[in-house]
Amino acid sequence: MRVTAAVLDGSGSDPVLTEVELDSPRADEVLVRLTSVGICGTDLHFATEVPAPAVLGHEGAGVVEQVGDQVTHVAPGDKVLLHFSWCGHCDHCMSGAPSYCRSFDALNFGGRRADGSSTIDVAGTPAYASFLGQSSFATHAVVSGRSVVRLPDDLDLDPIGPLGCGLMTGAGAVLNVLRPTAGDVVGVFGTGPVGLAAVMAAATAGARVIAVDVNDARLETARALGAAATVNSASSDLVAALADLAPNGLDSAVDATGRADVVAAAAQALHTRGTLAVCGVGPSPAVEIEWRTLLNGRTVTGVISGSAVPATFVPRLIDLYRSGSFPIDTLASYFPFERIGDALAAARRGEVVKAVLTF
């Protein structure tokens, strides 16, 4: 079928809205009409890394239009959230860790289905598609049936798409990995969408949250979302400030910056046996942490997609959102799909917390 997608042509320019051919869903796939899609830092990062033509986008929400014969958990007309792809049969998938699927990179960053075919054709050329299971910078997407979560019929989909990646990552790092209890001191380093989701999640657990960033406006947002204290590391001595706010050290922490110096400082700020969850994709290819920092029982662990099982974790986040304790709608700034260039620019410049395209 002919649909409109935002296509990268390899020139380094913003994607161009282009009419493309979308493949029909196979037996285990679903055709979804997108209603909203968030712009994630991963989209910005990969825009110059993937071969052209390419269609990115991986924080989509929409309505099912068609399902394959093997798909039984959703039906045409259902509202759904899209998320990463996973094989469903490796040992990690079978043990409830789909975000650590042994085929994760191939399925989500390979640009093709598992059999090597593309879901999108651009003027006779197979596109780099199925990005993080979706390629949802388009009016429609064909995705694996395993990559959709059914949503309540009465749910407004506009702010929901980012739950499929960034917000699930930050919230899951806290609720699935760190699992703080009431009174724990949790540090959140970086207050973009991932970090702010971590702030909200930790606050729902009753933790005392210390948020760290270089942007005063983002730190004010963190306070509004539940942070008990904030530190601007550009104008303060971070180590001294953390020692003052948490003299016994942090019980746990989340890094959402991907910066080597920040990760090292966060690890050092932990108390003995504290845990740092690293989920930021940033500029630093490597991190150096003194062996004595780790020797006292501290743990540094990587986190992909919040270590979540989306089928169960997304409904949990929806319940928190509807209760008012996880107000993701306050993070969103909306742009019509036709203004994707403006939305990408606003996201790059940090003018918005979470840019969301609507259709």
N, C-alpha and C positions, 0 to 999 in steps of 0.2 A: 504494500500500500504506500501511497505517496504521503509523506508527512514533512513537517518543517523542523529542521535541526540547526543548531548553532555549530557551524563547521570551521575547524581550524585548518588553514591552508598551508601551514609551514613557514609563512613569511614572518612570523613574530607578531603579527597584528591580532586584534581581537577577532573572535569567531564571527562568521557572517551567516545570517539566517539564510538557509538554502533548502530548496525542495529536494528531498532524498527519497530513496526507496527503502522502506523498512520491511524486513523479511516477516513472513507469517510465523506465528508461534508454533513451536513443535509440541510434541505430546506432553513434555514436561515443562512447558513454558506458559507465560501469561503475557497478554497484550494489555498495557496500561495507558490510559489517557492521562497525561500529567496535568495537575491543577496548580502545583507549586513545587519549587525546587530551590534548596539553599545553595549558596556559593561557599565552598569550603576552601581553606588554605591549600588543601591537597590539589584542588582544581587549578589554583594559581601556580603551584609548583610544577605540575605536570604539563602545563600548557606549552612549555618550551622543550619538553623532554620526549613527547610522543611523535611518532611518524604521521605525516599528513597523507590523506585527509583524516581528521579525527573529530570525534564528538565526545566531550567529557560530561561532567555532571553526575553526582552520586548521592544527592540528598533529596530524592524525589518522593512526592506523595501524589496520589491520584485515584482514578476509578478504573476498575477492571472492565475491559471491553470484550475480551475473548480469552478462553482458557483451553489448554490442550487436554486430551483425553485422560491423561494420568493425573491431572491436577484436581483435587477434590476439596481442598480446604478453603478455596475462594471461588466466587462465581461472578459472572458479569453483573455489574452494578455495585459490587462491593467497593468500599473505600479501603485503600491499602497504603502502607508505608513500604518503600523499597529500601533494601540494604545490601550489604556485600554478598558475594557469591561464595558457596562452599560446596565441596563435593558430596558430602552426606554419607560417605562410606569409609573414609580413612579412620585410623584409630582415634585421632583427635576429635573428629566430628562425632564419632560414635560414643565418645566419652563425655560429650556435652561441652566441647570447646571448639565451636565452628570457626571462630575468628583466628584460630591457629591451625586451620585445615592445612594438610601437607601440600595441597595444590593451590593455596591461597594466592600466591603471587601470579601463577599462570592464569588462574580464573579471573582475577581482578585487575591485573596490570598487563596481561598478554595481548589485549585488544581483540580477542577472538573468543568464540565458544570453545569448549573443550575439544571439539573435533576439528578446530582450525578455521571454521567458517565465521563470517562476519554477519551481524544482524542488520548492518546498514550499508547501502551502496550509494556512492556519490558519483553520478555521471559515469557509471560503468566501472568504477574503482571501489573495491571493498575497503571500507573505512576502518580505522582503529576505533573499536566500539566495545560494548560490554564493560565499560570502565567502572571498576568497583561494582561489577554486576549490573550496571544500569545504562550509562550514557543517557542521562535524563535531561540534558540541555536540549530538549526536543519536545514537540507536542505529544509524542507517543514513544513508548519504549517496549521492547520485548525482553523479558527477564525470566530467569529460572523461577519455577514455582517455589523453590526453597528460599528465594530472595524477597518474598512479600509477606507482610504481616497484616491480617485483616484488622480494620479499625472500626470503632463504633459508628453506626450510621448517622448519628446526630453530631459528629465531631467536625468542627471547622478545620479544613485541611491546610489553610494558608500558613500557619506557623509550624506545622508538624514535620515537614520534610527533614529539617536538620536533626531530628531524632535518629535518623538513619545512619549518621556518621558522627559529626562533631559533638553534639550534645550527648549522644549515647557513649561516646568515648570518655568524656569528662565525668559524667555521672557514674558510668560503670567502673572507672578507675577507683572511685571512692566506694561505691556500694558493693561491687563484686570482688574487688581486690583488697583494698585497705580495710573495709568494713569497720569504720570507727564506731565507738559507743559514746553515749552521752558523757560529756566532760573531756573527751580526748581533744588534744590540740593538733589541728591539721593545718599545714601550710600549703597554700596553692600559689605556685610560681607561674605567672602569666595569666592575665585576665582577658583573653580573647574568648570566643565562644566555648572552647573546650574548658578553659580555666573557670569561667563563670558557671558552667554546668557543674563543675566539681565543687565550687563554692555552694551552690544551691543544694547539691546532694549531701554534702557534709553537714550543712545547716539542718537538713531534715532529720539527720541522725542525732542531732543534739550536740554536735561537736563545736568547739570554739575555733573559728576559722581565722587564720591570718593570711591575707592576700598580698602578693608582691607583684609590682609592675613598675613601669617607668611612665605610665600615662595616668595623670591624676583623675581624668574623667572616667577612665575604666575602673580605677580604684573606688571612686564614688559609687559607681554602679555595683561593684562588689559589696560595698557596705549596704547598699539598698537591698541586695539579694541575700544578706545574712552574714557577711564577714564581720567579725567582732573588732578586728584591727587591720590596718593596711600599712604597707611600707612602700615608699617610692625609692627604689634602689638606685635611681639616678641622682637623687639629692640626699640620700642617707647612706651611712655605713651599714650595709645589709647584715653583716655578721653581728655587729654590735646591736642593731635594732632587734634582730631575732633573739639574741641572748637576753635582751631586756624584756621582750614580750613573752618569751618562753624560756625562763631560766633553767628549767629541767630538760629542755630540748623538745622538739616536735615528736608527737607520737607517730605521725605519718605525714606524708607530703605527696603532692602531685606536681610534676613538672610539665607545663604545657608550652614551653618556649623552644626546646631543642637546642638551647645554647649551652656549650660546655661549661662556661663559668658559672652559670645559674645551676645546672645540674650538680656540679661539685659543691656549691654553697648549700644547696638543699640537702644533699647527703650529709654534709658536715653538721647541719643544724638538727639532725635527728638525735633523739636520745638513744641509748643502747637498746638494741633490738627494734628500733624503729624501721619503717619501710617507706621507701620512695618509689612511687609509680611514675615511670617516664612514658609519656604519651605524646610529647611534642615532636613535630617534624620541623626542624629548623636548620640554621646555617652551619652547625658544627658537625663534621663527619666523625669526630671521636671525642671522648670524654676521659679526662685523667682524674682519678680519685685516689687519694693517698690510701695505702693499704691499711694504715691504722684506723682510718674512718670505717672501713668494713670489718676489721678484725673484732670489734666490740659487738658483733651480732647484728649490725645494721644490714639491711637488704635493699638492693636497688634492682627493680624488676621492670621489664618493658611490658607495655599494655597495648594491644591492638583492639580497636572497636569496643573498648570497655570490657574486654573479656566476657562479652555478653552472649547469651542465647536470645536473639531478638524476639523469637516467638513468645517468650515469657517476660523478658525484660522491658520491651516496649510497652506492653499493657501496664506494667508497674509504673513506668514513667508517665504514661497517660493519666493514670489515677492520681499521681502526685500533682500533675499539671492541673487537673480538674479540681483538686482540693485547694489550689492556690499556693501550694508550697514549692512549686517548681514552675515559676511563671515565664516560660520560654517565649511567650508572645511579646514580652517587653523587650526582648533582644532584637527583634526582627525589624528591618526596614525593607519595604516592598517596592519592587520595580516590575513593570510589565515586561514580558519576555522580549518584546521588541527593543527594550532598552538594556539588553544584556551588557553592552559595552559600558554604559554608565554604571551599572551595578558592579561590574568587575573593577572598574576604576575606583569606585568608592571603597570596595573591599581592600584593594591594594593599598590605598592611602590611609586605611584605618579610620575612615570617616563614619563608618557604621560598624556595629558589633557583628551583626549577621545580615548580609544581603540575601533577600529571598525573591526569586522570580515567580511571577504569577501569570497564569494563562487565561 
